Amino acid sequence: MRAYPLSIAPVDDDRPFFFRYSSWRELGGLFSADPVMRARVPPMERSVVALLIVIGAAALLCVQLPLRLLSRRPPRPRRHAVFFAGLGLGYMAVEIALLQRFGLFLGHPNYALSVVLASLLMASGLGALHAPRVVGALGGIRFVAYAVCGLILAETLLAFPLLPRLLTLPFAARAGLTFLLVLPIGVGLGAFLPTGLEALKRDTPEAVPWAWGVNGVFSVLAPVLSVAFSITWGMRALLLAAVPIYLVAALSYPASEPASRA
């Protein structure tokens, strides 16, 4: 299979991309002077790169550029930039990976879209609403990140391998189990953004729109990056990739700020 010019590896539930038979290295044909090589550039990878460029340019033009032109040049702390960018990337990675993971368990991608997305958004809303309590109970924003990462690892390694054995359960039971698995992760994810914004409003209130912009830009870029990541390494790897993202974001959060009282 490695010697074959196209990707002919078997398709499984973790990488259900039966339509992909190319690789990223073939994008090098874009810079070739040979028209035959340029014509062989795979449309899948070329489309992902084009989407990333177009969406990234649109996000910068519609979000960051107006903020830069209309604001009073607020300070832009680097640690806060990493924090808010990581929140945008990590949340979408978790969301897309969970949608794919529960698609088979619930029986159809539409069911996963309805149940998982509703559960995740509701849980995130609850986490945002009660962010001071969540952060205070766990002892700080970094410990919220540790708890979320621990939940992701535990469910990925322990709970998700058991889901195929439960496919015979009624749909209502499977939907309820999905909700219970998504709920604690969503509550933790929802606590990050309001906590960071409240802390920023206390110290540098004029930088709050900039922080929203950073988070918005990376939230828009994250779905395309998640697609590129998942077609390369799989959905399981995409979910696990959220762990280092949130750890880096939490560690970049200024320790001097009283996050637990946000």
N, C-alpha and C positions, 0 to 999 in steps of 0.2 A: 504493500500500500504506500510506503514511503517513496518508493521508486517511481510510482505512477505519476504522470504529470498533473492529474486532477485529484481532488480529495474524494476518495471512495470509502472512507471510514464508515462503519455502520452508524445509523441514526438511532439515538435513544431518547428517553424522556427528558434527560438533562440537556441535550442539544438536539431539539427536534427540527433542525433546519435542513430538511431533505432537499431543498432547492439550492443549497450552497455546495458547490463542488470546487471552488477556487480558494485561493489563499491571498493573504495581504502582500506577500512578496511580489505578486504579479502586478501590483500598482506601479512598480518601477517602469513598466511599459509606457506610462504617461510621459516620461522624460526621454523616451527613445526617439531617435531620428527615423527609425524604420516604421513606415505606416502599418505594416503587418503587426508589429509588436504593439503599437498603439491601439489597433483594433482588437487585440486579444485581452485588453484590460478588462477584468471582470466587472460587470455592471453592479453587482451587489456591493463590493467594497468601494467602487467609485461613487455609488449613490450615498453611502454612509459618509464618505469624506466630503462630498458636495453638500450634504445636509448639515454637517458640522460647520462648514465654512459659512454657509448662508445663514443658519440660525445664530451662529456666533456673531456674525456681522450685524444682523438685525437686533440682537440683544444689546450689543454695544451701542448701536446708533439710537435705539429707542429707550434704553435705560441709563447706561452709564454716561453717554454724551450729554443728554439733558441735565442730569444731576451735576455734572461738572460745570456746565455753562450757567445753570441757574442758581447753584449754591454759592455760598460765600467762602469757597475753598476751605472746607473743614479738614481737620487733621484726619489722616487715614492710617490708623495703627495697623501694623503688619499682622500682629497676633490676632486681632479681630477679623482681618481679611481672611486669614486661614480658617478661623472658626466659622464664619458665615458661609464661606465657599464650601467647606466640608459638609455643613448641614444640607446644602442644596444637593451635593453629589450623593451623600449617603442616603438621604431619604428616598430619592428616586431609585437608587440601586436596590434598596429593600423592597420598595413597592413593586417594581417590575419583576424581581425575582419571586416574590410571594404570589403575584398573579399567575406566573407560569407554574409554580410549584403546586398550587391548589387547583389548577385547571383540570388536570386529570382526576384529582380526588373528588371534585364536585361534578364531574361528568361533561362539562362544556366550558370553553373559554368565556362565554357570556355569563355563566353562573359565577365564575371566578371574578370577573370584572365587577359584578354586582355585589357579591358577598364580601370579597376581600377589600375592594376599594371602599365600600361603605363602612366596614369594620375598622379599617386603618384610619380613615378620615375622622370617624367618630371618636376613636381612641386617641388620636392626635389632638382633637379638639378638647377632650377631657384633660389630657396631659397639659395642654396650654392653659386651660382654665384654672387648673390647680397646680400650676408650675411651682409656685413658692412652697407648697406643701410637699410636692414630690421631691424637689431639690433639697429642701430642709430635712425631710425624713431620711434621705440617703446620705446626707452630709456634704453635699456640694455637687456642682455640675459634673466634675470628673467622675464621681462615684455613680452618677446617673449613666454616664457613658460606659463605665465598667459593667453596670447591671444590664444595660441594653446589649452590650457585646456578649455577655455571658448568656443571656436569653437566646440570642441568635445562634451561638455555638451549640447550646443545649438542644434547641429545637432542630437544628440542622443535623446534628449527630445522633440524637436520641429519638425525637418525636417523628420527624419526617420519614425515616426508614420504615416506621410502623404503619404509615397511612395506607399503603396498598392492601394490607390485611383487613382494613376497615371499609373497603369499597362496597361491601354488601349492606352496610347500614342504610337506613332511610335517608333521603336527601336532607330532611330537617335536622337529623342528628349530625350529618356531615357538615352542614352549614353551621350548626351550633359549635361543633368542635373547631371548625375553622375560625370562628369568632373568638373562641377562648384562646387559641394559639396566637392570633394577631393582636388581641387586646393589650397584653402587657408590653409588647414591643412598641405598639402605637402610642401608649401613654408615655413611655420613656422618650420616644422621638419628639412628641409634642412639647415636652418641657424645655427643650434646648433653645429654640428661637426666642420665645418671650423672655426667658431668663437673660439671654445675651443682650437683647434690646433694652430691657429695664436697666441693666448694669451700664450700658452705653449711655442711656439717657441721663443717668446720674452724673457720669464723669464727663462725657463729651456729647451733649445733646444735639449739637449741630452735625454730628457724624451719623446720626440715625438714618437719614435718607440714603446716605452712601452705603450703609450696611445692608439696608433693604435691597439696594441695587446689586451689590455683590451677590447676595443670596439669590436674587431673581435671575441674574445672568447664569449662574452655575446650575440653578434649577432647570433652566431652559436647555442648557447644554447636556445635562445629565442623562436624559432619555437616549439621546443619540450615542453618547459614550457607553451607556449601559448596553445598547444593542450591539455595538462593536465588541464590547467585552464578552457578552454572552455568546455570540456566534463563534468566538475564538476559543473560549475556555469553558463555556457552559453556564447554566443558571445557578447551579450550586456554588460555583466559584464567584459568581456575581454577588450572591447573598453574603458569602464569607468576605468578599472585598469590602463590604460596608464596615466590617469590624476595624481594620486599620484606619479607615477614613474617619470614623467617629473617635477613635483613640487619638489620632493626630489632632482632630478638631478640639477635643476636650483638653489635651495637653497644651494646646496653644492658647487656651482661655487664660487670661491673666489671673494668676493665683491671688493677687492682692485684692481682687474685687470680691466682695461678700456675696458670692453667688447664691448661697443658701437663704439669704434674706431678700432675694430679688422679688 
